[in-house]
Amino acid sequence: MPKLELSRTERHLVDSILEMQVGRPNFFAWGYLVCGGVLAVFAGLNDNTAMAFTAFGLVCGFRIWEERSNSKYAPHWLSLIQKYESMREDLSRGGSSPDTWDAVDRYFNGQLIPSDGVLESALIESAAAGLPSQQVAPNQGKLLMLLAKISHARKILEIGTLGGYSTIWLARGMAEGGTVISLEADPKHAEVARGNVSRAGLAEVVDIRVGDALEALPKLAEENCGPFDLVFIDADKKSNSNYFAWAIKLCKPGSVIVVDNVVRDGTVIDRQSSDPSVQGVRRFTELFAAESRVSGTVIQTVGSKGYDGFAIALMLDK
């Protein structure tokens, strides 16, 4: 549904059309349809305004017609009315709604991310195994791949594997001869992820380790697995500050650290929240802000995954 950019007066007119009572004479609705549409065009108003007058005039016309007849098509017109009433609600929010976010994601994904049987299979297998649908969206996965390419990452650390969807994206962006180490607490998730990674032909370059990440991270340091060029943190949010502290220890100047799901549908601003994930993100943010060895920012996002955001940090030469 296109965004309608209307002035306050135009919005009032649109609202007036929808608020007409079905008992009004039919010429009110059709008057808005014809005269309103003509005036919208010849008065120099934008095309969206003309569309609004026309669409809402039609809605009122069908509403009255449906009321005065017992047409078998009445359910269809009722659906149409609900659709345009939803449009008005969307208009009152400036054109922003979860349905719009999802539609925009589908549009850009359709244009910029070709259909990929391997990635689609990973999603299907994860769902069939009963894994939660918490993987990154396709456009977010591609962003991870691009970040890996931009940073020429040869060593990548992922904290939180789930079904391996983001792991595949990261591995595809990795420089030749590189390795992805992915930490996953749940053995079942790790098993599904290994299958998905294997079907993607990446089993030789992806090392999925099972266990508590806060126990695994010190072992990575002991094994001299770093320094990592890119770290993606997407695990339990209550431990974000601990994961971030370890990421800094395991990185070098020029490394990139990405922390997902830090906006939490806006609840991150609630300092009194009883949600452990919210409090975990807030502790991470305080550490992030105080850490002189990194420079970074947080980006709010909307899309098929709802309202959230991610933090991105660059390790400095300090």
N, C-alpha and C positions, 0 to 999 in steps of 0.2 A: 504494500500500500504506500503510495507516494506521500511524502511529508507536505502538508498544506501550510504554507507560510502566509498567514493572513494578519491583517491589522486588527486592533481591538474592535473596531467598528464592524469589520467583516466577520470576525468571530461571533459577534453578537447576532448578526443577521443569520449566520449558519445555525446558531443555537436556537434562534426564534423559529426557524423552519422545523427543526426536529421536535420542538416543544408544542407544535400545533396539536390541538385535540382532534381526534378522529371525527367528532361530530360537526366540525366546521364544514362549510360548503366546499365542494370539490374544487371550485375555481381558485380558492386560496392556494392550494398546493400547486395547481397547474399555472397559476399566475406567477408564483415564485419560479417555477421551472422555466417558463418562457420569458417573461419580462426580466426576471432576475438574471437569467443567463445572458440575454441580449444586452442588458445594461452593464453587466460585468465586462463584456467584451468591448462595447463601444465607449464605455467610460474610461477605458485605458487600464483597467485592473489586470492583474497578471492572470495567466492561463489557469493556474491552480484555483484562483477565486472563481472563475467561470465554471470549472469542473465541480467545485464545491456547491455552487448554486444549483447546477444541473442535477448532480447526484442526490442532494438532499431534497430537491423538489420532487424527483422521482420517488424517493423513499416515502414522502408524505402522500403522493398520489397513490402509490401501491398500498400504503397503510389504509387509506380511506376506501379504496376499491376492495381490499381484502375484507374490511369490516362490513361492507355493504353487499358482499356476494359470498356465496359458499363455494367458491371455485376450488377445484381439485388441486390447483396450483398454489393455494394459500400457504402451505408450509414452505414452498420455495421463496415466496415473497417475504415471509416472516424471517427466513434465514438472511435474505438480502437486507431487510431492515436492521437485523442484529449486526450484520457486517458493517453497515454504515454508522450505526450507533457506536460500534467499537472504534470506527474511524474518528468519530467526534471525541471520544475519550482519548484516543491517541493524539489528536490535535491539541487537546488541553494540556498534554504533557510535552508539547513541542515536537511531536512526531516520534517520540522515543518510547518503545515498549519492548518486552521480551520477544513478541512475535516479530517486530521489526528487526531487532538485533539478529534473530535467527535467520530471517530472510536475507539480510545483508551478508551474513556469513555464507549462506548458500550461494549467493550471487558471486562473491569474490572467490570462494573456493572453486566454484564451477569454472571461473575464468582462469584462475592462476594455479590450481592444484589438480592436475590430471587424475583421472580414476586410477587407482593403484590396487591391484588384486592382493598384493602381499599385505599391505596395511589394512585393507578391508577384511581380509582373512583373520588378521590379528584381533580385530575388534569382535568378529563373529565368534572366534574360539574363546576369547575372554568372557564374552557374554554367556556362551554355552556352558562354561565352567563355573558360572555363578559369581564371577568377579564383579565388584562394584564398578559402575560406569563413571569412574573418576579420572580417566586418562585425559590428556590434553586434547584440545580440539585440533582438527587437521591444520588450520592456519597457524596455531601455536606450535604444533610439531614442526612445521616448515620453518618457523622462526628459529627454533632450536637448531635445526639443520644449517640455516644460514649463519647463525652465530658461530657454529663450529667451523664453517668454511671461512668466515671473515677472520676468525682468530687463528686460522691454520692449526686447529687443535689436533694434536697427536695423542694426548692422554686426556680422557674424559672420565669424570666421576659423576655418577648418578646416584642420588640417595632417594630410594623409593622406586622400585621397578614396576610394580603392579603387573600388567600383562605384557610388558615389553614394547608397547606402542611407541612411547617417547624414546625408548632405547634404540629402536630401529631408526627413527629420525636422526638421533644423535650420531649413530654409527655411520649413517649415509653421508653425514657432513664432515666426518673425521678425515684428516689427512691420511694419505697412503702409508701403511705400516703402523697405524695407530691402534689404540686399544680403548675400549670402554669397560670400566668396572662399574657394575650396578649392584647396589645393596638392597636387599629385600628381606623384611622380617618374617613374612608368611611363606612357609614352604610350598603351599599350594599355588600361590601367586607365582613363585619362582619357577615352579614346574611348568605352568602355562606359558610363562614368559620365555623359558628356554625353547619350548616347542615353536613359538612364534618367531623367535630370533633365528632358529635353525631353518625354518621354512623361508626366511628372508635371505638365507645364504650368508649369515653373519656370525655363525657360531664360533668361528675361528678367531674373531676379533672382539667378541663380547664375553666378559667374565661376570656371570651373575653369582653373587655370594649371598648365602642365606644366613640370617641372624640379626641380632640387635645392632643397628648401625653404630650406636655409641660404643659398642664393644668392637665392632669391625674397623672403625676409623683409626683407633690407635694401632691396630695391627697393620693397616696400610702404611702408616708412618714407619713402623718397625721394619717392614719389608721394603722400604724405600720405593714404593710404587709411584710416588709423585716426582717432581711437582706436576700438578694437573694444569692443563691449559684452560679447561672449562669444567665447571661444576654446576650441576642442576639439582636443586633441592626440592623434592616434592613428596615428602613423607609426613609423618604425624606433626602437626603444626605446633603442638605444645613444646616440642624439642628443637624448634627452628633456631633458637639462639645458640644452642649447643652445636648443631650441625654447621651453622655459619662460622662459629669459632674454629671448628676443625677444618672447614674449607679454607680459611685464611692460612692456617698452619700448613696445609697441603698444597698451597698454590705459590705462585711466584709473580713478580711484577709483570703486568700485561695479561695475567689470567683474568677470566670472566667468571663471575658467580651469578647464577640466576636462582631466585627463590620464588616459587609459585604460590598462588592462593593467599596473598597477603591482605587483600581488601575485605574478604569475607562478607560480601554483600553489604558493605558499608559499616558493619558492626565493629570494625577495628577501632573506630573513634569512641566506643563506649568503654571508658576506663573502669566502669563498675560491672562489666560483663562477667557472668559466672561461667562462661564457655572457656574451657581450657585452651581451645585452639585460638580464640581471640586473644587471650592473655599471652599465649605463646608468641603470637605474631607481634604483640606490643613489646614484649621483652626483646625479640629480635630487632625490632625497629630502633629501640633505644641503643642496643649494641651497635647496630649499623650506623647510627648517627654519631656515636662517640668514637668509632674506629677510624683512626687517622691513616691507616694503611690502605684504605679503599676510598673510591669516589663513586657515587652511584645515585640512583633515583628509583622512584616507584611509579609505575604506569597503571592507571585504572583501565579495565577492559570491560566491554559488554559483548555478548555474542551468544552462540548456541549453548555455551556453558554458563550463561547468566552473567551476573555482575560480580566481577572480582578484579584481580590485578596481579602484577608480579614486580619483584624488585630485581634490579640488575646492578651489579657492582664491578668495578674495574680495579684490580690490584695495582697500587702505585709503587713508584721507585723509592720507598721509604723503608 
